[in-house]
Amino acid sequence: MLRIPLPRRGTMVVPLTRLLVGFLGLQVVLATLSAVFPPDMTRARQSSPVALDRRGTWLRALPVEDGRWRIRADLERTDQAFLKRLIAVEDGRFYRHLGVDPLAVVRAFGSAVVHARPTSGASTLTMQTARLLEPRPRNLGSKLIEMVRAVQLEAQLTKRQTLALYLTLTPYGGNLEGVRAASLAYFGQEPTSLTDGQQALLIALPQSPEARRPDRRPEAARMARRSVLDKMVRAGVLTEAAALEAEAEPLPRRAPFPALAWHVAGERARAAPASQASVITTLDADLQARLEPMAAAIAASQGADATAAILVVEIKGRAVRAAVGSAGRERAGGWVDMTRALRSPGSALKPFIYAMAMDDGLLAADTQLTDSATRFADYQPENFDRVFHDKVTVREALTHSLNVPAVATLERLGPEAFAGRIEAAGAHLARPKSELKAAGLALALGGEGITLRDLALLYAALGDGGLAKPLAWTEADAKLRERSGGTRLVRPEAARQILDILREAPAPRGRAPSALTRGGPAMAFKTGTSYGFRDAVAAGVVGGYAIIVWTGRADGGARGGLTGRDAALPLLFDVADVVGAPATAPRPIAPKSAPQALQTLRAQTEGPRLIFPPDGAAVQVEALGPGSRGLVLAAGGEDLTWYVEGKPLAADPTSGRVVWRPAAPGFYRLSVVDGQGRKASARVRIKAG
């Protein structure tokens, strides 16, 4: 009998040991190679910073080198179906290989031998990422380097990091790089939810971005999209019917990027960390979009060289909800952010002089002051109208913005003490060189420079019981401000009394804030006019907001006769009306056309009308599977039959309703067919609650 010798115990240990040693040796070689010749990650670190509003609406992005829009991809805000289909079409074994797909290499080599020329590629998404990081001529040597670099990248990055890097660097035609830039430019929206045709176009473009640009090569773009749709069908990630519908989608045209809150959004974007895909600011895009035309209109009414600026601060958290830096970049000085410029506040600091005097027990709201010609050493102020009123109360002096009583109060308070308390609260006062050694009594009448931002800080403190806090420009900072204690500028009682007095000031002729007409509190406001009518300022506190407006010339030139009351106060009241009004503009960036199902009015004989869920809807359900409540489907028509991904749904025999209970979250194609065979379809997204 033939005896087959069995391996003795331990004989299998040698091959396993050799395998382990070989694997460890390979790791050492790769680690050494990565240390000596690391991949050049320069382009990965250089991306266009993006500023978003408080709800995620796009405000502005900044280009990188050569004016390119390279916007860092955010996989959490990218359509998950698009990511799945991209991998299925470009690199089906992306999650299984280590940067190089041996099967794809063998297939490509065999095809080249059979056809005597290359007919298919072997580049994985990781290899394509390596090529985007370090562009080289397309030849065999470059391909070998890409393979090495791909293995190095796999050793350094996770799969999601690699995918995000690819979707940040990949070109989409012109100066567009990255899926977010392409989606915004071509579709007018972030890539959070994309149609089948949009997904196919975004997958097709990077292979030949210039030759397939939809705005310049529409036929080539259409053919490339069709090719990708066919690949999706073959990969099993898209049905043939859906592919036919996607092929009928119109090709997009490129649109300019949004540029809202130009100055502040750019400032916040520059301040964002390089690794951060976008920064969430405190700005409200809806409010900003309303106020920018208002600033442009009032500047246009005040002369060719005039500009304007607006700040709206929500007192709770000190969140800056709107910041209009100028009346438009096309106007003189429009590129200058006037909310940061040092300007004279005129009389706008008088409320704080009286508030501090009340805080120190020097006077009360009804304390009598003298308004008469008075010389303070070598300084003799006059009232704006050059009329004196003899005996007046603090209430009357502040309501009518009398100069002599304010200077007398400041003298008693001490200009250095006043300036020191303003500085301690976080606001900076810039004095002329001749006044460097002493603050001077001219502080009462605007003899110093202050930014609108610091002025907003002070008025927000009045609205918060005398507590000063820095302005918040990001939502994260606003939450910190809500919890922080701040710096005490004046006591709550002094702040309350000053606001009560400011509410008694006469409004512009024929005007009242909307808060008052709706039964809310009147606005507490103060105006200011600088020497030579250079600056017209109006500041107000109403409805939980501090509002600062300014008009003037960016170069500081004089303007004849335009006071804060005439040139700025009407705008303050207009802004207060808008701040208190409900929102009208859409929050997120969205396509500018109607949904597919509503682009035309369907005739009654055109077949069933799909009512719920509508095409393109994202529906959140509490539970999934057979035991869930499900969704009640609705459509107009007769003798209707429903289908989900081609499978029929039965109606409830008792109620006659059709209830769909999705098994898993994701994208689905719903269809409803009437008795004459006419069909209506919708593509919907199911989200788990």
FENMO-V605902 format. One record per helix or strand of 2 or more residues. SS is the DSSP state (hx for helix, st for strand). FROM is the first residue (numbers start at 1). TO is the last residue. If there is no record, write none. Layout:
BEGIN
ss from to
SS FROM TO
SS FROM TO
END
This chain:
BEGIN
ss from to
hx 11 36
hx 42 45
st 50 52
st 58 61
hx 65 67
st 69 71
hx 75 77
hx 80 90
hx 102 115
hx 125 133
hx 140 156
hx 159 169
st 176 177
hx 179 187
hx 196 208
hx 218 235
hx 240 247
hx 262 271
st 279 281
hx 285 301
st 306 314
hx 316 318
st 319 324
st 343 344
hx 350 359
st 368 371
st 390 393
hx 394 399
hx 403 413
hx 415 424
hx 433 435
hx 441 445
st 449 450
hx 452 463
st 467 468
hx 475 483
st 487 488
hx 492 502
hx 514 517
st 524 529
hx 531 533
st 535 542
st 545 553
hx 564 567
hx 569 579
hx 596 598
hx 604 606
st 609 612
st 618 621
st 631 636
st 641 644
st 647 649
st 658 660
st 666 673
st 679 688
END
